[in-house]
Amino acid sequence: DVTEGRIGEWQTTSLGGRFYPADPRPEEMFISDIANGCALDCRYSGQGRVDRYYSVAEHCVHIARYAMHRRQWPAQAALAALLHDASEGWYNDLSRAVKHAVGEGYERLEARAQAMLYEKLGLTRVAQEWGAAIKSLDRRIVPLEKAAIMRTKLPWAFDQFKPLEGVTSRCGSQVQAKKEFLDTYLLCRSAAGMKPEEVVY
């Protein structure tokens, strides 16, 4: 599955398009594909309880809504928070251990696509300015997720972080996670006065 003039093979997207992991382009990035991929991608390499499916999409929604409603972040900052793992909609979520095992190749691909998406949406500066704060929320949600979905309580390095207040991992369905991701996307864009991208649920 290769195309002349493009680097590497392509993969099919939920909207019926093509995405080239080694050659991403802004015009081929759609929020509905991101939401679909993140809703079907399980956090922690799928090593949690089988009766508690927890998606990347739900994770991102928790971060964004906490930022907007609990911290009163500007809408664009909350949108950047929602999209902080957007690249995983194409590349899947890998555990830190796997990322370190495979080396820098995966992280370079992911970072390139992430930067390209932020640029397409006009969020590059916002993502840079709020990056450390987003990372802090991303770390502080881990203890809550661990308690909600893991069968055992093996100590983690992330146990050191103070859990976010008032956040509950619902472990909803993939359909619900995708809808909430897209609803939050539209809410953030509307609050920021940005023209929303058409979405497909």
N, C-alpha and C positions, 0 to 999 in steps of 0.2 A: 504494500500500500504506500507507494511513493509517488511523488509528483515532480515533474521537471521544474527546476528553478527553486525548489524548496529543500530544506535540510531535514533529513530523517524521514521516518514514516509518520503517517497521520492516524488519528483515532477518531471514531465517530462520536458526535456529541448528541445530547438529548433532543436538540432541535433539528437534528438531521444534517448538521454541518460537519466540517473537518477541523480538527485542532492538531497542530504539529508541535509536540512537546519540545523539540529541539529548535523550533523556528516559529515561536508564537508571534502573532500580529494583532494589533488592537482591533482591527475590523472583524476579527474572528472571535472576539471575546464578548460573550453575552451573559447578562446577570442570571437569566433563567438556567443556562447550562451550569453556571457556578453553583446556584442554589440546588439544582438537581444532584450534581456530583457530591456536594457537601452533605446533603441529606442522606445519601446512600453510603457515605463513608463513615465507618465506625471509629471512634476515638480509641486510642491505646491499642492499636493493632488488633482489635477484636478480642482482647484477652479479659474482658469483664464478664459479668454474668449474662447468660444467654437470654434471660427473661427481662433484661434491662438494657435494651439497645440504646446507645447514646451516640448521636451523630455529631459530626463537625458543625453542621448547620445549627443545631440547638446550642452548641458551645458558643458559636459566634453571636447568636441572638442574645444569649445571656450577657455576654460582654458588652454589646452595644446598648442594650436596654439599661443595664446597670450604669453605664457611662452617661446616658442621656437623662435617666430619671432619678438616679441616686446621687450622681455627681454634678448634674446640670452642665455637662459638657456642651459646647456648641454642636449643632447638628452635623456639620461636616466632620468634626472629630469623632462623633459617634458613628458616622458612616464609615470612616476609616477603620474604626474598631470592629464594626460588623465584617469588614472585608479583610481583616488581618490574616486570615487563613484561606482567602479566596482561591489561591493557587492550588490548594488541595482538592478543589473541585475537579481539577484535571489530573493532578499528579498523585492524589491520595495522601492520606495522613500516614506518616511513618513515625514510629517511636524514636525518641532521642537515641536509643541504643542502635537502632537500625541506621539512622542517619549517620552516626559516627562510624559505623561499620563499613558503609558503602563509600565513605569519603565525601569530598566536596562537590562531586558532580551533581547530585540531586539538589543540594542546596543552591547551587548556581542556577540551575534550571528554574527552580521555584522562585528565587529572588528576582530573576529576570522577568518572569511572567507577572509577578506581583508588582514590580515597579512599572511595568508597561500598563497594567490595569489602572493603577493609581494615576498615571499620566493621562490615560484616556478619559478618566472621570474628573480630571482637574483636582486631584487630591494629593499630589506629590508633596507639596509644601506642608500641608496639614498632617500627612502621615509621618513626615520627618519630625515636625514640631511635637507631635503627640505620641511619637513612637515609644519613648520610655514609659509613659503613663499607660499606654495600651499593654506593653509588655508586663507591667506590674499587675494589671488586672488579669492578664493571661496566666500569670504564675499563681495568683491568689485564688483562682477558681479551681485549681488542681486538687487541693485537699477536699473540696466539696464533691468533686466528680469521683475522686477515689472512694470516698465514703459511700457514695450512691451506687456505684456499679461494680466495685471489686469484691470478689468472694473472700479474699484474705486481706489482712491489714499489714502486710510486709512494709517495713519502714522505707520511705522515699526521701530523697533530698528535698523535695518540694513540701514536705511536712513542716518545714520551718516558716512557711509563709502564712500570714494571718488570712483566714478564709474571708471571702466577700460576704457582706452582711445581706441577709434577705434573699439570697439566691437559692433556688431549689431545682435540682436536676430532675426534670419530669420524665425523661426517657420516653418521649412521645414517638409516634409513628413517623416513618419517613415522609409520608404525605403531609403530616402536620408540621414537621420540621422545615420542609421546603416552603410551605405556605407562610410560616412565621418569618422565615428568612426574607422572603420577597416582600411581605407586608412591612417588615422593619426597614428594608431598603427604601421602599416608597415613602414611608413615614419620614425617614431621615432626609431624603432628597426634598420632599415637600417643605419640611421645616427649614431647610437651608435655602429655599427659594430656587432650587435647581429643577430643570425640566427632567421629569422621570423618563427612564427608558421603558419601552413597552415590555411587559413581562408575560410569561406563559407559565401558568401554574401546573 
